[in-house]
Amino acid sequence: MMRSIRGRMLVLAAIWITAALLAAFLAIGAVLDRFVSERYDAELRAVADTLIAGIEVDDGEVELDTAPTDPRFTLPLSGWYWQLRLDGETIAKSPSLFDAALSAPPRELRRGRGRGPQGEPLRVLAGRFTVPGVNDDLSFLVTAPAREVLGSLAQVRRPLAISLAVLGIGLAIAVVVQVGAGLGSTRRLGDDLRRVRAGEMPRLPRPGVSELDPLVTEINGALDQNADLLARSRQHLGNLAHSLKTPLAALANDLPSDHAGQALIARMDRLIAWHLKRARSAQAHVLGQSTPVGSVIDDILMVLRRPMEEKAIVPEVICPSSARFAGERQDLEEMIGNLAENAVKWGRSRLRISVRPGTEIVIEDDGPGMESTDAARAVVRGARLDEQGPPGTGLGLAIVSDLAALNGGALRLDRSDLGGLSAVLRLPG
């Protein structure tokens, strides 16, 4: 089964055009054949009428007083013959027969077919008539060469076939243009959808085609609903986070700092944060969003200005102005923010953020880094490779990995040439 709509339409159109042109050729050809055949029969009938009119009876003898004057009947063995018979005997014949005579089976004569003296096929008009004063019926045979009749038929069929072939080519071109124009709107719709997914436009423009307008309206409605659901989900998640964290904070304040329950409270707080972040990242991705990467990096570095000053870190940023992320700014801020915060937290004096073609964001530091065997464990929720290091929840890398996957990207951890960790964030651009 052909999966292309264009292919199906072209194949069906080709079948119908071919069938229609073939039917037209057969129908018009039959009409033209009948017209040409009737023209020859009319000529033969005129010759037969001339023969009948030229019969005279003198003293009981039947003679042909006036013969047809058509010169074709004088050319030797031309296929244009006439012959009169009485009681099985030939009483007159055309000069083109010389000393030969025409004879054909009655069945062939009824079908208008016969054979000439040399066996050539003939178109035959045969009949019987009576003359006053003659007891026996007279018969006549008038013929035309079948090759000439067929040649005339070919002459009228050839231009018909050429005309229909030209018409078929024109119709085929028109169908190709029509199908291309008709499906052009669907191609443009597909291009617009790709631009929405890439974040180049927030909604689909109306195509102005009555068949596609309802579809575009439904897609835009789904985009609006998607954005509304995400906004409401985030609001509910914020309310839930506040309602859970406040009692935990109060409980932590009521217990002594060395109480065993403090560890449990810290663990609960960390798990709540993890699950809230997980729930947030599991929300549907809002289509039609595009975020400039450079401005997000600037904002993140502004937030981290104080901890960088405390460690005398001067960030190095390599980011082309055209770099964009096909997603929400909040997601990009959270991913870059977590990675940059980790780099500042673990780095000694250097931080480098570079954006490569294809929206590949690389954040590097000169800290202790990690072994390749630890990379998989580093993105597990709540996992910390160094419990004695700077304070944290162990959720940052896991959140970044989840958000990157949600947006169609990936996070890769490697060793940097600065000596520390290299976090490579590949995202759709």
NUKOLLO-193466 format. One record per residue (C-alpha): residue number from 1; z, x, y. Coordinates in Angstrom, 2 decimals, padded with zeros to 5 digits. Last residue first. Layout:
% residues N
- NUM_Z_X_Y
...
***
This chain:
% residues 429
- 429_019.06_018.37_024.63
- 428_020.69_017.64_021.28
- 427_023.71_019.87_020.63
- 426_024.41_023.22_018.97
- 425_027.91_024.53_019.75
- 424_028.36_028.18_018.80
- 423_031.99_029.30_018.97
- 422_032.15_033.12_019.03
- 421_035.65_034.44_018.39
- 420_036.88_037.88_019.41
- 419_035.45_041.39_019.61
- 418_033.15_040.91_022.58
- 417_030.25_041.04_020.08
- 416_031.56_037.70_018.90
- 415_032.51_036.88_015.29
- 414_031.47_033.44_014.09
- 413_032.36_029.77_014.26
- 412_029.60_027.15_014.03
- 411_029.80_023.65_015.50
- 410_027.08_021.08_014.84
- 409_024.86_018.54_016.60
- 408_023.72_014.94_016.19
- 407_026.13_013.49_018.72
- 406_028.63_012.40_016.08
- 405_028.42_015.83_014.44
- 404_029.33_017.52_017.74
- 403_032.16_015.05_018.30
- 402_033.61_015.73_014.84
- 401_033.37_019.52_015.18
- 400_034.89_019.44_018.66
- 399_037.76_017.25_017.46
- 398_038.44_019.57_014.52
- 397_038.33_022.61_016.81
- 396_040.94_021.12_019.15
- 395_043.29_019.54_016.62
- 394_045.61_022.42_015.70
- 393_048.34_020.94_017.88
- 392_048.94_023.89_020.17
- 391_051.40_026.55_021.26
- 390_050.19_030.15_021.51
- 389_050.41_032.19_018.30
- 388_053.23_032.33_015.73
- 387_051.75_029.54_013.57
- 386_048.55_031.55_013.24
- 385_045.71_029.88_011.32
- 384_046.63_026.44_012.52
- 383_045.41_023.31_010.70
- 382_046.19_019.94_012.23
- 381_042.83_018.45_011.32
- 380_040.57_020.87_009.46
- 379_038.18_022.74_011.77
- 378_039.93_026.11_011.32
- 377_039.86_025.82_007.51
- 376_036.07_026.22_007.40
- 375_036.15_029.24_009.75
- 374_038.93_031.04_007.86
- 373_036.62_032.71_005.32
- 372_034.52_034.07_008.18
- 371_037.54_035.93_009.46
- 370_038.97_034.99_012.79
- 369_038.92_036.17_016.41
- 368_041.69_038.48_017.68
- 367_040.76_037.86_021.31
- 366_037.74_039.12_023.22
- 365_036.28_035.70_023.94
- 364_033.04_033.82_023.35
- 363_031.68_030.33_024.11
- 362_028.08_029.74_023.03
- 361_026.30_026.51_024.02
- 360_023.00_025.81_022.26
- 359_021.10_023.24_024.27
- 358_017.67_023.98_022.73
- 357_017.32_027.09_024.86
- 356_020.58_029.05_025.20
- 355_023.66_028.24_027.25
- 354_026.13_031.08_027.74
- 353_029.88_031.01_028.28
- 352_031.66_034.37_028.30
- 351_035.41_034.89_028.58
- 350_037.02_038.31_028.88
- 349_040.52_039.58_029.52
- 348_042.70_039.03_026.47
- 347_041.38_035.93_024.77
- 346_043.50_033.59_022.64
- 345_044.44_030.93_025.18
- 344_041.37_031.44_027.36
- 343_039.03_031.12_024.36
- 342_040.96_028.13_023.02
- 341_040.75_026.42_026.40
- 340_037.03_027.14_026.54
- 339_036.51_025.59_023.10
- 338_038.59_022.50_023.86
- 337_036.99_022.01_027.29
- 336_033.46_022.54_026.01
- 335_033.90_019.78_023.43
- 334_035.94_017.43_025.62
- 333_033.70_017.84_028.63
- 332_030.61_017.24_026.50
- 331_032.09_014.02_025.10
- 330_033.14_012.79_028.57
- 329_029.69_013.60_029.97
- 328_028.03_011.28_027.51
- 327_025.02_012.33_025.49
- 326_021.65_014.06_025.57
- 325_023.02_017.34_026.99
- 324_021.11_019.03_029.78
- 323_020.13_022.60_030.67
- 322_017.72_022.65_033.64
- 321_020.02_024.70_035.86
- 320_020.00_027.56_033.36
- 319_023.49_028.61_032.18
- 318_024.89_032.12_031.85
- 317_028.57_032.05_032.83
- 316_030.87_035.08_032.78
- 315_034.52_034.17_033.30
- 314_036.88_036.59_035.06
- 313_040.13_036.67_033.08
- 312_043.11_038.20_034.89
- 311_045.50_036.70_032.32
- 310_047.44_034.61_034.86
- 309_044.22_033.99_036.77
- 308_042.61_032.50_033.64
- 307_045.63_030.21_033.13
- 306_045.25_029.03_036.76
- 305_041.48_028.49_036.79
- 304_041.35_026.48_033.57
- 303_040.69_023.16_035.36
- 302_038.09_024.80_037.59
- 301_036.52_026.42_034.54
- 300_036.13_022.97_032.97
- 299_034.54_021.54_036.14
- 298_032.04_024.41_036.38
- 297_031.12_024.07_032.69
- 296_030.54_020.33_033.19
- 295_028.32_021.01_036.23
- 294_026.18_023.45_034.25
- 293_025.62_021.18_031.24
- 292_023.87_018.39_033.11
- 291_024.58_015.14_031.25
- 290_022.11_012.60_029.87
- 289_022.99_009.14_028.55
- 288_020.46_006.59_027.24
- 287_022.32_005.78_024.08
- 286_026.10_005.37_023.92
- 285_027.37_006.78_020.64
- 284_029.25_004.24_018.61
- 283_032.94_004.91_018.28
- 282_034.04_007.36_015.60
- 281_034.93_009.98_018.24
- 280_037.55_007.66_019.68
- 279_039.05_006.87_016.32
- 278_039.30_010.57_015.51
- 277_040.87_011.32_018.88
- 276_043.41_008.58_018.32
- 275_043.97_009.79_014.77
- 274_044.58_013.36_015.90
- 273_046.85_012.43_018.77
- 272_048.92_010.22_016.48
- 271_049.07_013.01_013.91
- 270_050.31_015.51_016.52
- 269_052.93_013.12_017.83
- 268_054.10_012.39_014.30
- 267_054.37_016.12_013.54
- 266_056.29_016.75_016.72
- 265_058.59_013.83_015.90
- 264_059.15_015.22_012.39
- 263_059.96_018.65_013.79
- 262_062.39_017.08_016.27
- 261_064.06_015.15_013.46
- 260_065.74_018.30_012.18
- 259_067.83_018.45_015.38
- 258_067.77_021.75_017.22
- 257_066.57_020.21_020.47
- 256_069.20_017.50_020.27
- 255_067.83_014.00_019.86
- 254_067.65_011.50_022.71
- 253_064.81_013.30_024.46
- 252_062.66_013.30_021.30
- 251_063.25_009.57_020.85
- 250_062.20_008.89_024.43
- 249_059.04_010.97_023.94
- 248_058.28_009.13_020.70
- 247_058.83_005.77_022.41
- 246_056.37_006.78_025.21
- 245_053.77_008.29_022.88
- 244_053.11_005.10_020.95
- 243_052.56_002.68_023.86
- 242_050.61_005.26_025.84
- 241_048.31_006.10_022.95
- 240_047.75_002.42_022.22
- 239_046.86_001.69_025.84
- 238_044.45_004.61_025.86
- 237_042.92_003.42_022.59
- 236_042.51_-000.07_024.01
- 235_040.68_001.32_027.04
- 234_038.53_003.52_024.87
- 233_037.60_000.57_022.71
- 232_036.74_-001.50_025.78
- 231_034.38_001.18_027.09
- 230_032.78_001.66_023.67
- 229_032.26_-002.06_023.21
- 228_030.66_-002.34_026.65
- 227_028.32_000.59_026.03
- 226_027.18_-000.82_022.68
- 225_026.79_-004.29_024.15
- 224_024.58_-002.92_026.91
- 223_022.47_-000.98_024.41
- 222_022.21_-004.05_022.13
- 221_021.08_-006.16_025.09
- 220_018.49_-003.53_025.94
- 219_017.22_-003.71_022.35
- 218_017.15_-007.53_022.45
- 217_015.22_-007.60_025.73
- 216_012.79_-004.98_024.42
- 215_012.10_-007.14_021.35
- 214_011.63_-010.29_023.48
- 213_009.16_-008.41_025.76
- 212_007.13_-007.05_022.84
- 211_004.93_-010.07_022.00
- 210_004.59_-011.13_025.65
- 209_003.45_-007.69_026.75
- 208_004.72_-006.54_030.15
- 207_006.29_-003.44_028.61
- 206_009.73_-004.08_030.15
- 205_011.45_-000.77_030.75
- 204_013.95_000.36_028.09
- 203_017.39_001.26_029.35
- 202_019.50_004.29_030.31
- 201_016.64_006.78_030.82
- 200_016.27_010.48_030.03
- 199_019.25_010.46_027.66
- 198_017.32_011.83_024.70
- 197_017.93_008.59_022.82
- 196_016.52_006.65_025.77
- 195_013.54_009.00_025.96
- 194_012.90_008.50_022.24
- 193_013.02_004.73_022.78
- 192_010.56_005.05_025.67
- 191_008.15_006.98_023.45
- 190_008.43_004.31_020.75
- 189_007.74_001.59_023.32
- 188_004.73_003.54_024.56
- 187_003.43_003.70_021.00
- 186_004.04_-000.05_020.60
- 185_002.16_-000.76_023.84
- 184_-000.75_001.39_022.69
- 183_-001.01_-000.75_019.55
- 182_-003.23_-003.32_021.25
- 181_-005.27_-000.74_023.13
- 180_-005.86_001.30_019.97
- 179_-006.66_-001.83_017.98
- 178_-009.11_-002.98_020.65
- 177_-010.75_000.43_020.98
- 176_-011.15_000.73_017.21
- 175_-012.37_-002.87_017.00
- 174_-014.90_-002.33_019.80
- 173_-016.20_000.82_018.13
- 172_-016.58_-001.07_014.84
- 171_-018.28_-003.99_016.63
- 170_-020.77_-001.63_018.25
- 169_-021.47_000.09_014.93
- 168_-021.95_-003.31_013.26
- 167_-024.30_-004.48_016.02
- 166_-026.34_-001.32_015.62
- 165_-026.48_-001.97_011.85
- 164_-027.39_-005.63_012.48
- 163_-030.26_-004.60_014.73
- 162_-031.48_-001.98_012.28
- 161_-031.37_-004.46_009.39
- 160_-033.25_-007.08_011.41
- 159_-035.75_-004.48_012.58
- 158_-036.43_-003.63_008.90
- 157_-036.45_-007.22_007.61
- 156_-039.45_-008.35_009.71
- 155_-041.67_-005.47_008.63
- 154_-040.40_-005.64_005.07
- 153_-041.50_-009.27_004.78
- 152_-044.92_-008.35_006.11
- 151_-045.17_-005.59_003.54
- 150_-044.09_-007.99_000.79
- 149_-046.91_-010.36_001.74
- 148_-049.37_-007.50_001.84
- 147_-048.19_-006.25_-001.54
- 146_-048.57_-009.79_-002.95
- 145_-052.29_-009.78_-002.19
- 144_-053.47_-013.25_-001.12
- 143_-054.90_-015.89_-003.39
- 142_-056.84_-019.16_-003.37
- 141_-057.46_-020.94_-006.65
- 140_-059.27_-024.27_-006.78
- 139_-059.65_-027.00_-009.36
- 138_-062.25_-029.79_-009.79
- 137_-061.54_-032.92_-011.67
- 136_-064.23_-034.33_-013.96
- 135_-066.21_-037.52_-013.38
- 134_-068.07_-036.40_-010.31
- 133_-069.67_-039.06_-008.11
- 132_-066.86_-039.01_-005.60
- 131_-065.04_-035.64_-005.64
- 130_-061.66_-035.10_-007.22
- 129_-058.97_-032.51_-006.52
- 128_-056.87_-029.98_-008.37
- 127_-054.61_-027.26_-006.98
- 126_-053.71_-023.60_-006.90
- 125_-052.23_-021.42_-004.15
- 124_-051.54_-017.96_-005.48
- 123_-049.66_-014.91_-004.17
- 122_-051.11_-012.03_-006.14
- 121_-049.80_-009.17_-008.26
- 120_-052.39_-006.51_-009.19
- 119_-053.68_-006.69_-012.78
- 118_-057.04_-005.20_-011.92
- 117_-058.84_-008.56_-011.83
- 116_-055.93_-010.07_-009.97
- 115_-052.65_-011.41_-011.36
- 114_-050.84_-014.58_-010.44
- 113_-047.80_-016.08_-008.76
- 112_-047.29_-019.31_-006.85
- 111_-044.61_-020.59_-009.23
- 110_-046.84_-023.40_-010.46
- 109_-049.62_-020.87_-011.01
- 108_-047.32_-018.74_-013.13
- 107_-046.52_-021.73_-015.37
- 106_-050.22_-022.66_-015.65
- 105_-051.01_-019.17_-016.96
- 104_-053.40_-017.26_-014.71
- 103_-057.14_-016.77_-014.55
- 102_-059.31_-015.41_-011.79
- 101_-062.85_-014.27_-012.36
- 100_-064.66_-010.95_-012.15
- 99_-068.35_-010.40_-011.30
- 98_-067.72_-009.43_-007.68
- 97_-064.29_-010.88_-006.86
- 96_-064.45_-010.02_-003.13
- 95_-067.62_-012.14_-002.84
- 94_-065.41_-015.25_-003.16
- 93_-066.04_-017.67_-006.00
- 92_-068.17_-020.66_-006.90
- 91_-068.94_-022.87_-009.93
- 90_-066.50_-021.28_-012.38
- 89_-066.44_-023.28_-015.60
- 88_-063.28_-024.85_-017.06
- 87_-064.51_-028.40_-016.42
- 86_-065.25_-027.56_-012.83
- 85_-063.88_-024.43_-011.21
- 84_-063.69_-023.14_-007.65
- 83_-062.46_-019.63_-006.76
- 82_-060.93_-017.90_-003.79
- 81_-059.85_-014.33_-003.42
- 80_-057.96_-012.12_-000.96
- 79_-056.64_-009.39_-003.28
- 78_-058.98_-006.90_-001.65
- 77_-061.06_-006.39_-004.82
- 76_-064.22_-005.90_-002.78
- 75_-063.86_-007.03_000.86
- 74_-065.68_-010.35_001.36
- 73_-062.60_-012.60_001.26
- 72_-061.00_-010.56_004.06
- 71_-063.99_-011.43_006.24
- 70_-062.76_-015.04_006.67
- 69_-065.92_-017.17_006.69
- 68_-064.89_-019.72_004.06
- 67_-067.91_-021.14_002.15
- 66_-069.96_-024.18_003.23
- 65_-072.32_-025.90_000.78
- 64_-070.34_-025.38_-002.39
- 63_-072.27_-027.17_-005.11
- 62_-071.59_-029.89_-007.65
- 61_-074.70_-031.16_-009.43
- 60_-074.92_-034.87_-010.14
- 59_-078.20_-035.16_-008.26
- 58_-076.69_-033.31_-005.29
- 57_-072.91_-033.31_-004.93
- 56_-071.45_-031.37_-001.99
- 55_-068.19_-029.40_-001.69
- 54_-067.57_-027.72_001.70
- 53_-064.54_-029.86_002.65
- 52_-062.73_-028.87_-000.53
- 51_-063.41_-025.19_000.12
- 50_-062.34_-025.40_003.77
- 49_-059.15_-027.22_002.76
- 48_-058.44_-024.42_000.26
- 47_-058.95_-021.81_002.98
- 46_-056.54_-023.67_005.27
- 45_-054.02_-023.94_002.42
- 44_-054.22_-020.17_001.86
- 43_-053.52_-019.58_005.53
- 42_-050.62_-022.06_005.44
- 41_-049.26_-020.35_002.32
- 40_-049.34_-017.04_004.19
- 39_-047.39_-018.53_007.09
- 38_-045.01_-020.26_004.67
- 37_-044.20_-016.92_003.06
- 36_-043.51_-015.32_006.46
- 35_-041.23_-018.19_007.56
- 34_-039.45_-018.36_004.21
- 33_-038.79_-014.64_004.29
- 32_-037.56_-014.92_007.88
- 31_-035.10_-017.66_006.92
- 30_-033.94_-015.71_003.87
- 29_-033.51_-012.59_005.97
- 28_-031.41_-014.54_008.48
- 27_-029.08_-015.69_005.67
- 26_-028.99_-012.40_003.76
- 25_-028.60_-010.25_006.87
- 24_-025.95_-012.60_008.31
- 23_-023.99_-012.51_005.04
- 22_-024.16_-008.72_005.04
- 21_-023.09_-008.61_008.68
- 20_-020.14_-010.94_008.02
- 19_-019.02_-009.05_004.89
- 18_-019.25_-005.68_006.65
- 17_-017.40_-007.00_009.71
- 16_-014.70_-008.58_007.51
- 15_-014.14_-005.45_005.43
- 14_-014.16_-003.13_008.46
- 13_-011.71_-005.39_010.29
- 12_-009.39_-005.40_007.27
- 11_-009.55_-001.59_007.05
- 10_-009.01_-001.16_010.79
- 9_-006.06_-003.54_010.87
- 8_-004.44_-001.93_007.83
- 7_-004.91_001.58_009.24
- 6_-003.41_000.63_012.60
- 5_-000.46_-001.02_010.88
- 4_000.06_002.19_008.88
- 3_001.98_001.82_005.61
- 2_-001.07_001.44_003.35
- 1_000.00_000.00_000.00
***
